Amino acid sequence: MSEPVLIAENLTQEYVLKGGMFGQDRIVRALTGASFSLEAGKTLAVVGESGCGKSTLARCITMIEEPVAGSFILNGKKAGPDTHDELRTSVQIVFQDPYGSLNPRQRCGQILEEPLIINHPEMPREERTRRAREVLELVGLRPEHFDRYPHMFSGGQRQRIAVGRALMLEPKVLVLDEPVSALDLSIQSQVLNLLVDLQERLGLAYLFISHDLSVVKHIADDVIVMYLGRPVEIASKEDLFEHQRHPYTKALLSATPMADPTLRKQRIKLTGELPSPVNIPPGCPFSPRCWKATEKCRTERPELDTGAHRAACHFPE
Amino acid sequence: MALLEVRNLSVDFETTSGRFRAVDGFDLTLDPGDITAVVGESGSGKSVAFLAMMGLLPWTATITSDVMKFDGNDLRSITPRSRRQIIGKDMSMIFQEPMTSLNPCYTVGFQIKEALRIHLGMDRKARHARAIELFEQVGIPAPETRLSTFPHQMSGGMNQRVMIAMAIACKPKMLIADEPTTALDVTIQAQILELLTSLQEETGMALVLITHDMGVVAETAQQVSVQYAGQKCEQQEVTALFERPHHPYTAALLAALPERATTKHLPTIPGVVPGQFDRPKGCMFAPRCSIATELCHTTPPPVGGAEIGFARCHTPINLKAEEEA
């Protein structure tokens, strides 16, 4: 368990916004300096608001996009253009919207077999079908579902197919990009249970991206809190929910509604909105909304400190 | 007299594959100053019921009810002309997606002033002043410059504020907020909810909050009505509902919340919400219910009394121990 399957070093991703004929090109700093490691059988949750770089991180890890700086090591191999082909099979992704991520013109069976057709073209058809049926059972669908089209399934079942498709190549790491946020509460718990089961049986490592802190609290082992493309706090789940060191994490937790009417707590009110990632404020990115910000915060960018519970703040608690 | 009284409201849709009953026997009574939440999963008919009251459903919908009264007006027999004088003024609604509910061709200032012109007949100067006042009220910074921006130039949170400003422009007696925060981030959600409740306190309007988020319900509502498959299955005061749900569906829904989980496995509700073709004969929830009896599968349950939260159930539960499970 000690050897991490995924080690990311300083991952950075930028996009260029074309300024048109007269304007200047602008750079969107979507992800800056993300470093973490992930062990087999563990779940690392990435939380943050929209625009904080969660999905960009997912796209870098799944090698959909090449990061502009930084690197990561998967399965002991450094990811790069020359190793992409062999590494891509060991990390798979499940997208947020099960309605948009399945081809409506393919049957469930075809959807499941497609990764094998592409990656193992030499595999005989019977073998392929056998594996697809195995996975179908693994994700809790019935054999008769094999020949159905996606529109015949409910949202929860579709998400099961999406998870099944991700499992076809027997990956080591599964990137889950908001896998339950499009689902209803009663279905959400079914899918979460499925994910917990699969992790136990197959020893998968999850990179779980979510904005819902109650789901994260339930499923994660470690948590990274991101703000404007930067990790601002990294800790184990217990530490993070027990004691937040970064003011943003504190505000995020206090803003999350708790399903307990007797507990109407005082919220930390954040004023303003997330600044655009095109012009990230100098200094601490959170300083314009922070109630503790001083002159130092506005001019000098805090780095993540070291230790088990890391925070990027000049005045951590 | 109640501000809004609805008895036995049903909405049917004519679809190519036959009739579909989206809302089945919906009851609601609202007094001024009430905050009521309507909770349910997608497809439970919560939005449709309120769209029916607003008269915003397409012609394929058939609306029937015993009583549908708002502020002394009978909404069943009202002429379209007089309905238009009520909706948007005394009874207004905040729609779910601010990005698609605002007209992209007009500035937000134009859209908010339109309501003021048509309903209140204000002159240009008064409209402008009122629009700025409204923007300040909902917490939009630099209101004067924001009036001349288009919806696509603003973020989702800001657009949602514009929607709220528009809905409260004519000081409504009842405000229906249809999932006002689902498209927003949690920190913005907290701001918007705070805004809605403070507006409600200030103006004393009745607020209806349509949502699927139990956390939002717990933090804002006074009364909660739980919808399932078009029917109301339970209505209670919020603390009582969370402490002692009487309908098995409510109990199961609360148990499925990740934050209430005690083990790595969450309690689940097996199966899915019934659709158009597999509506059960008896209780709508019977196929998924853990304590369903033979009776539940064959006979629709009656609506219970106030002491069991009007639970539509043959076997209502109210033991304190059961909600822990």
Chai-1 contact restraints between the chains, C-beta under 6 A:
chainA,res_idxA,chainB,res_idxB,connection_type,confidence,min_distance_angstrom,max_distance_angstrom,comment,restraint_id
A,E49,B,D185,contact,1.0,0.0,6.0,A-B,restraint_1
A,S50,B,D185,contact,1.0,0.0,6.0,A-B,restraint_2
A,S154,B,V272,contact,1.0,0.0,6.0,A-B,restraint_3
A,D184,B,E41,contact,1.0,0.0,6.0,A-B,restraint_4
A,D184,B,S42,contact,1.0,0.0,6.0,A-B,restraint_5
A,L185,B,L253,contact,1.0,0.0,6.0,A-B,restraint_6
A,L185,B,A256,contact,1.0,0.0,6.0,A-B,restraint_7
A,S186,B,A256,contact,1.0,0.0,6.0,A-B,restraint_8
A,S186,B,I269,contact,1.0,0.0,6.0,A-B,restraint_9
A,S189,B,A256,contact,1.0,0.0,6.0,A-B,restraint_10
A,S189,B,L266,contact,1.0,0.0,6.0,A-B,restraint_11
A,S189,B,T268,contact,1.0,0.0,6.0,A-B,restraint_12
A,Q190,B,T268,contact,1.0,0.0,6.0,A-B,restraint_13
A,L192,B,L266,contact,1.0,0.0,6.0,A-B,restraint_14
A,N193,B,H265,contact,1.0,0.0,6.0,A-B,restraint_15
A,N193,B,L266,contact,1.0,0.0,6.0,A-B,restraint_16
A,V196,B,K264,contact,1.0,0.0,6.0,A-B,restraint_17
A,S214,B,P258,contact,1.0,0.0,6.0,A-B,restraint_18
A,S214,B,E259,contact,1.0,0.0,6.0,A-B,restraint_19
A,V215,B,P258,contact,1.0,0.0,6.0,A-B,restraint_20
A,H218,B,P258,contact,1.0,0.0,6.0,A-B,restraint_21
A,H218,B,A261,contact,1.0,0.0,6.0,A-B,restraint_22
A,A255,B,V186,contact,1.0,0.0,6.0,A-B,restraint_23
A,A255,B,T187,contact,1.0,0.0,6.0,A-B,restraint_24
A,A255,B,A190,contact,1.0,0.0,6.0,A-B,restraint_25
A,T256,B,V186,contact,1.0,0.0,6.0,A-B,restraint_26
A,P257,B,G215,contact,1.0,0.0,6.0,A-B,restraint_27
A,P257,B,V216,contact,1.0,0.0,6.0,A-B,restraint_28
A,P257,B,E219,contact,1.0,0.0,6.0,A-B,restraint_29
A,M258,B,G215,contact,1.0,0.0,6.0,A-B,restraint_30
A,A259,B,M214,contact,1.0,0.0,6.0,A-B,restraint_31
A,A259,B,G215,contact,1.0,0.0,6.0,A-B,restraint_32
A,A259,B,A218,contact,1.0,0.0,6.0,A-B,restraint_33
A,A259,B,L257,contact,1.0,0.0,6.0,A-B,restraint_34
A,D260,B,A218,contact,1.0,0.0,6.0,A-B,restraint_35
A,P261,B,A218,contact,1.0,0.0,6.0,A-B,restraint_36
A,P261,B,V238,contact,1.0,0.0,6.0,A-B,restraint_37
A,P261,B,T239,contact,1.0,0.0,6.0,A-B,restraint_38
A,P261,B,F242,contact,1.0,0.0,6.0,A-B,restraint_39
A,R267,B,A190,contact,1.0,0.0,6.0,A-B,restraint_40
A,L270,B,T187,contact,1.0,0.0,6.0,A-B,restraint_41
A,E273,B,S155,contact,1.0,0.0,6.0,A-B,restraint_42
A,E273,B,G157,contact,1.0,0.0,6.0,A-B,restraint_43
